[in-house]
Amino acid sequence: MSRIHNANDTTLSLQSIDLPQAEYTSSVFTSHLLTPGTFRAREHPQINQDWILGMLIFCFILLAWTQVFYSKRIRQIFRAPLSKRFLNQLVRDGNLFNERVTLTFGLVYLLVVSLLLYQLNEQLWGLNFFGLRNITLFLAILFLFFGYWVIKFMLIRFLGVVFKTRETTFNYLLNLLIFCLITGPVILAFLVFIIYLKSDVLLFCCLIVFSLLFIFRVMRGFFIGSGLRKFSYLFLFVYLCSLEILPLLVLIKLLLNFMHSLNM
C-alpha cells in the first residue's frame, strides 16, 4: 500500500505514459531583420466606371433590336462595299439616309468611336483636358466627334451643289455612311476586351482595323469620283485629301501642340 501511495499519479498532469509531454526547441525560422519605417496610409482612388458598362449594354441593345427587325437590311449594308451589284440592290430597296437602321447603327458608331478615343487617352496618352474626367470627358469627345461629322456632311453637300455633281455626291455620302455603319459593330467587338482587359496589344489591333477600314473607304470614294469625266484625277485626289486626310492632320497637330504645352 505504501508503494501505491508513493507512486506518481499521471492523471494529474493530463498525460499518459505512451504519449509523454512534448519537448519544445527553438525554431530554425526567425523573424526578419528589417526595421519598420514610417507608415503612411494612402487612399486608393475609387473610380466609378459603371457608365462605360451602361454604354456598352446600350450599344448591344441597339444592335440586337436592329438585327431582329432589319436583319435583311443589315446584310445588304455589310455586302455593299464588296460589289457594285450589292450596292445597287441596297439603293433600290430604299433611301438609307432616312431609315431607322441608320439611326441605330449611326448612334452605335458615334458612341463606340468616342469610347475608343476615351480609352486611347486613358491607356496611352493620359492627358488632362481642362480638368475633364470620366463621363464628362467622354461627353466632350462625343460632342466634338458628332460636330465633326455634321460639318463634314454639310460641306460635302455644299460642294456637290457648287460643282453640280449631286448624283456623285450622293454616292460618295452613301459610301461614307455605309462604312460608318460597318465600323461601329466591328470596333465594339474589340472595345469590350480593350476596356476590361486593359490590353495595349488589342488596342493597337483595333487601331489597325480602324485604319484599314478608313483606307478602304477612301479608295472607294476615289473610285466613285473617277466616274466624273469633267474633273481630272489630280483634282479628285486633292478633293479627297481636303475632306478625309487634312482634317485628321489638323486634329493630330492640335493634339501634339496640346501635349507639348503640358510638357512645358
C-alpha positions in Angstrom: 0.0 0.0 0.0 2.8 2.4 0.8 4.2 1.7 -2.7 0.8 2.7 -4.2 0.6 5.8 -2.2 4.1 6.8 -3.1 3.5 6.4 -6.9 3.1 9.4 -9.2 -0.5 10.0 -10.4 -0.2 10.7 -14.1 -3.9 11.8 -14.4 -2.9 15.0 -12.5 -0.7 16.2 -15.3 -3.2 15.0 -18.0 -0.7 12.9 -19.9 -0.1 9.2 -20.5 2.9 7.0 -20.4 2.6 6.3 -24.2 2.4 10.0 -25.1 4.8 11.9 -22.9 4.8 15.6 -22.7 6.3 17.2 -25.8 9.6 19.0 -25.5 9.9 22.3 -27.5 13.1 23.5 -29.0 14.0 26.8 -30.7 12.7 27.1 -34.4 15.0 27.4 -37.3 12.7 30.1 -38.7 13.4 33.5 -37.4 11.7 36.8 -37.9 13.1 39.3 -40.5 15.7 41.9 -39.6 14.1 44.8 -41.3 13.3 47.7 -39.1 9.9 49.4 -39.5 10.0 52.8 -41.1 7.3 55.5 -41.3 4.0 54.1 -42.5 1.6 56.4 -44.3 -1.9 55.4 -45.2 -2.6 56.3 -48.9 -6.1 56.5 -50.1 -6.8 54.4 -53.2 -8.8 56.4 -55.7 -12.1 54.6 -56.4 -13.1 55.5 -60.0 -16.7 54.6 -60.8 -16.7 53.3 -64.4 -20.3 51.9 -64.4 -21.3 54.4 -67.1 -18.9 52.5 -69.5 -20.8 49.3 -68.9 -24.0 51.1 -69.4 -22.8 52.5 -72.8 -21.7 49.0 -73.9 -25.0 47.4 -72.9 -26.9 50.2 -74.7 -24.9 49.7 -77.9 -25.6 45.9 -77.8 -29.3 46.5 -77.2 -29.4 48.8 -80.3 -27.6 46.2 -82.4 -29.9 43.4 -81.2 -33.0 45.4 -81.8 -31.9 46.3 -85.3 -30.9 42.7 -86.0 -34.3 41.4 -85.0 -36.3 43.9 -87.2 -33.9 44.8 -90.0 -31.7 41.7 -90.5 -32.1 41.8 -94.3 -31.1 45.4 -94.4 -28.0 44.8 -92.3 -26.8 42.0 -94.6 -27.2 44.4 -97.5 -25.1 47.1 -95.7 -22.3 44.7 -94.9 -22.3 43.3 -98.5 -22.4 46.8 -100.2 -18.7 47.5 -100.1 -17.8 44.1 -101.7 -19.6 44.6 -105.0 -21.4 47.2 -107.1 -24.3 44.8 -107.5 -24.9 44.7 -103.8 -24.6 48.5 -103.6 -27.2 48.9 -106.3 -29.5 46.5 -104.5 -29.1 48.5 -101.4 -30.1 51.7 -103.2 -33.1 50.1 -104.9 -34.6 48.9 -101.7 -34.8 52.3 -100.2 -33.0 55.5 -99.1 -30.6 54.5 -96.4 -30.3 58.1 -95.1 -34.0 58.0 -93.9 -34.1 54.6 -92.3 -34.2 53.5 -88.7 -31.2 51.2 -89.2 -29.1 54.3 -90.0 -30.2 55.9 -86.8 -29.4 53.0 -84.5 -26.1 51.9 -86.2 -25.1 55.6 -86.6 -25.6 56.1 -82.9 -23.6 53.0 -82.1 -20.8 54.3 -84.4 -20.7 57.7 -82.6 -20.6 56.1 -79.1 -18.1 53.4 -80.0 -15.6 55.6 -81.6 -15.9 58.2 -78.8 -15.2 55.4 -76.3 -12.2 54.3 -78.4 -10.8 57.8 -78.2 -11.5 57.9 -74.5 -9.7 54.6 -74.0 -6.7 55.9 -76.0 -6.4 58.8 -73.6 -6.8 56.5 -70.6 -4.3 53.8 -71.6 -1.8 55.6 -73.7 -1.9 59.4 -73.6 -3.0 60.2 -70.1 -3.8 63.8 -71.0 -5.8 66.2 -68.8 -8.2 68.1 -71.0 -9.1 71.2 -68.9 -9.9 69.1 -65.9 -12.5 66.9 -67.6 -12.6 63.3 -66.4 -14.6 60.2 -66.7 -18.1 60.7 -68.3 -17.6 64.5 -68.7 -14.5 63.8 -70.9 -16.4 61.2 -72.9 -19.4 63.5 -73.5 -17.0 66.2 -74.6 -15.4 63.8 -77.1 -18.8 62.6 -78.3 -20.0 66.2 -78.8 -16.8 67.1 -80.8 -17.0 64.0 -82.9 -20.6 64.5 -83.7 -20.0 68.1 -84.7 -17.1 67.0 -86.9 -19.4 64.7 -88.9 -22.2 67.2 -89.2 -19.8 69.8 -90.6 -18.3 67.3 -92.9 -21.6 66.1 -94.4 -22.8 69.7 -94.8 -19.5 70.7 -96.6 -19.7 67.7 -99.0 -23.3 68.5 -99.9 -22.4 72.2 -100.4 -19.5 71.3 -102.7 -21.9 69.0 -104.6 -24.2 71.9 -105.3 -21.4 74.2 -106.2 -19.8 71.8 -108.7 -23.2 70.4 -109.9 -22.3 66.8 -109.0 -25.3 65.9 -106.9 -25.5 62.2 -108.0 -21.8 61.6 -107.4 -22.0 63.5 -104.1 -24.9 61.3 -103.1 -22.9 58.1 -103.9 -19.9 59.5 -102.0 -22.1 60.3 -98.9 -23.6 56.9 -99.2 -20.2 55.3 -99.2 -19.3 57.3 -96.1 -22.5 56.2 -94.4 -22.0 52.5 -95.2 -18.5 52.4 -93.8 -19.6 54.3 -90.7 -22.4 51.8 -90.1 -20.0 48.9 -90.6 -17.2 50.3 -88.4 -19.4 50.6 -85.3 -20.1 46.9 -84.6 -16.6 45.9 -85.7 -14.9 48.3 -83.2 -17.4 47.4 -80.5 -16.2 43.8 -80.6 -12.7 44.9 -79.9 -13.7 47.6 -77.4 -15.2 45.1 -74.9 -11.9 43.3 -74.4 -9.9 46.5 -74.6 -11.8 48.1 -71.7 -11.9 45.1 -69.3 -8.5 43.5 -70.1 -6.6 46.8 -70.4 -4.6 45.3 -73.2 -2.5 47.6 -75.3 -2.0 44.9 -77.9 -5.7 44.7 -78.6 -5.9 48.5 -78.6 -3.2 48.6 -81.4 -5.0 45.8 -83.3 -8.2 47.8 -83.1 -6.5 50.9 -84.4 -5.1 48.8 -87.3 -8.5 47.5 -88.2 -9.9 51.1 -87.9 -7.2 52.4 -90.2 -7.8 49.6 -92.8 -11.5 50.5 -92.9 -10.6 54.1 -93.3 -8.2 53.4 -96.2 -10.8 51.2 -97.9 -13.3 53.9 -97.6 -11.0 56.5 -99.1 -10.3 54.1 -102.0 -13.9 53.5 -102.7 -14.5 57.3 -102.6 -11.8 57.8 -105.2 -13.4 55.2 -107.5 -16.7 56.9 -107.1 -15.2 60.2 -108.1 -13.3 58.7 -111.0 -16.7 58.4 -112.8 -16.8 62.1 -113.3 -15.1 62.9 -116.7 -15.1 66.6 -116.3 -12.6 66.5 -113.4 -9.0 65.2 -113.5 -7.6 62.6 -111.2 -5.4 65.2 -109.6 -8.4 67.3 -108.7 -10.1 64.2 -107.2 -7.0 63.4 -105.2 -6.8 67.0 -103.8 -10.6 66.9 -103.1 -10.3 63.6 -101.1 -7.2 64.9 -99.2 -9.1 68.0 -98.2 -12.1 66.1 -97.0 -10.6 63.0 -95.4 -6.9 63.4 -94.6 -6.5 67.2 -94.0 -9.0 67.3 -91.0 -7.2 64.4 -89.4 -3.8 66.1 -89.8 -5.2 69.2 -88.3 -6.6 67.3 -85.3 -3.3 65.4 -84.8 -1.4 68.7 -85.0 -3.6 70.3 -82.4 -3.2 67.3 -80.1 0.6 67.4 -80.4 0.6 71.1 -79.6 -1.6 70.4 -76.6 0.8 67.7 -75.4 3.8 69.9 -75.9 2.1 72.7 -73.9 1.5 70.3 -71.0 5.2 69.2 -71.0 6.3 72.8 -70.9 
